[in-house]
Amino acid sequence: MDPDKGQFRMPVGEEGRQVLAEMNVHHRELSEWALSKIPDIVCGRILDIGCGGGMLISLLARMFPDAEIYGVDISEVSVDMTKRTNADIVESGRCHISSASVSDLPFDTETFDIVTAFETYFFWPDLDNDIKKAASMVGTGGCLAVVSETYPHPDFKERNDDIIREYGLNLRDNDTMASMMEACGLTVTVNVIEERNWVVFVGRR
């Protein structure tokens, strides 16, 4: 894998900031579509795992104006950009951003109404256990939304195979992802836009 491609997994330095800025623009439409699939629930606390450049947290803050929002990322550059992107709600005390891995989340279990993981699961170091960790954050009546703009599909095989090689993605098919989330005690719906190869898994506790 080209070392520069590692910026998508772990943004660092000025190049990492540029990648995050591009991702904030590139992923916006995907994010808006995926958030439209989140069920209508009373939401007091939100956790975004792999907050990247912070665009998703901005959307969540507008969608749930009364919720307290937490974001984590393994990249210090991502943590800094998310804070800058959401400076108003960070300064108000409503948004809390910190450095952490999905494998070692610094929160009590079942304490969030919504947990999101956008364009990140395929980089998780131990997917089976990391899905369990993410799901464990979801309280009764809450949901986990896992989103990807790429999933295994015969119409996109050549493109996806190239992406897997270039970026080191660990893609799983939709049935496997749904089963992994269901094994965590979640009721899962799978939403796709097939012609765009987009998917969002929404698991409700």
N, C-alpha and C positions, 0 to 999 in steps of 0.2 A: 504493500500500500504506500502510495506517495506520502511522504511526511506531511506535506501541506494539507492532505485530506484529513489528517488527524484533528484539524481545527474544528471539524464538525462534531467530533467526539469530545474534545477538550480544548475549547478556545483559549489561546494564550496571546499576549502581546497585542500590538497594533493590528496585525493581520486577523487575529481572533475577534477584535472589536469590529472590524470591517465585515467579517463573516456574520456576526450576530446582527449587525444593522441590516444586512441583506436578507437574513432569515426573518427578521421582524416584518419586512415587506412581503417576501415570498410566501410565508406561511399564514398570512392574515386571512385570506379567503378560506383556506382549509380550516383554520381555527374558528371562524365565524360559523361555518357549516357544522362543525363538530359540536360546538357549544349549543347549537339549536337542537341537538339530540339529547341534551341533559334534561331529565324529568323535572317537572314543576315541584320543587321541594322547598321547605323552609330552610334557609341556609344561614348559619351563623358563623361557620369557620370553613375555610377553604385551604387546601394544600396543593401547590403546584410543584411536582417533582421534575427537576430539570428545567428550570425557569428560563434558561437561555438569555435572550435579549430583553425579556420582560413584556413583550407585546401581549401575550396571553393574559398576564395578570391585569393589564390595563382593561382588556375586554371583560374579564371576570369582575373587576371592580365596578364597572358600569352596569353589568348584568345583575349583580347582587350588591346594591349600594349600602346595605346594612351589615355585610359580612366582614369579618376580620380575615385577612389573607396572609398566608405564609408561603414563601417560595424558597426552594433549596436548589443548589447546583454544585457540582464538584469543581467547577471552574471559577476562580476568583474574578476573572474578567467578566464572566456572566453575572456573578453576584453584583459587581460594581455597575454593569450596564443596566441590570434590572432595577437597581436602586435609582439610577439616574432617570430611566424611562418612567418610573413611577414616583418621582421625587415628592409630589404633592401628598400622596397617601402614605408614603413612608414617613414624611415629616409630621403628618397628623397622628401617627401612632397606629394607624389602621393596617399597615402592611409591614411585614417582617421578613427580611431576606437574609439567608445565611448559607454558609458553605457546608454541604453535607452530601453523602452518598445515599442512594436508595437502599443500599444494603445496611445502612446504619443511621436510620432516621431518628433525630433527637426529640421524638414526641411520644406521648402516651398512646396506646392503641385505642381504636374506636372513638376518636375525639374530633373527627372532621366530618362535615356533612357532604362535602365534595372533595375528591382527590383527582387531580388531573396529571396525565403523563403524555405530553405531546411531542412527537418526533424524537423519542428517546429510548423506548423499551429495547430496541434492537442493539443498543450500546450497553445495556445492563450486564454486569460481569457474571452474574449467576441468575439467569432469567427465572428459573423455577422458584427459587427462594426470594428473589426480588419482587416478583409478582405477589407472593404471599405477604411480603413486608408492606408493599403498597396497599394491598387489600386490607391488611390489619389496621390501617389508619382510619378506615371508613366506619362510622357509627351506624346504629340502627336507623333505617330509613334513608341513609345516604347512598352515594354512588361513587364508583371509580370509573373514570373515562380514560381509555388508552387509545391514542390516535396515531395513525401513520398515513403518509401520502403514498405508501408503497406496500403492497402485499402480494404474495405469490399468486400469479394468474397466468394462464397460458398465453394470453394476448400480449403480455408485457414481459415474457420470460427473458428474451434477449437483453432488454434494457435493464431488468432487475438483476440479472446475473452480472452484468457489468457493474452496477451499483454495489452489489455485494462484494465483488472483488476490489473495487476502488476504495470503498469506505469501511469495509470490514463489518457489514451489517449482519446481525443474527436474526433474519426474518423467519417468522413462523406462519404457517397457514392459518386461515381464520378459524377453522374448527379447533385447531390445537390451542390457539389463544383463548377462545371461548371456554374450552374445557379446563384450561389452567385457572381461569378466573372463577369458574363454577366450583372447582375443587376448593376454593377459598371461602365458600359459602355465599357466593353472589349469584343472583339471577341475571343472566347476561343476554343482551340484545346486540346483534351485529348489524351495523348500518354501513352500506357501501355506496359509492358512486362508481360503478363498474368502469365506465368509459374513462374515468380519470385515475382509477386504481387507488382510490381513497377509501379508508376504513376507520370507523370509530367503534370500539367495544365499550358498551356501557353496562357496568355491573352494579346491580342494586342490592343492598343488604336489607 
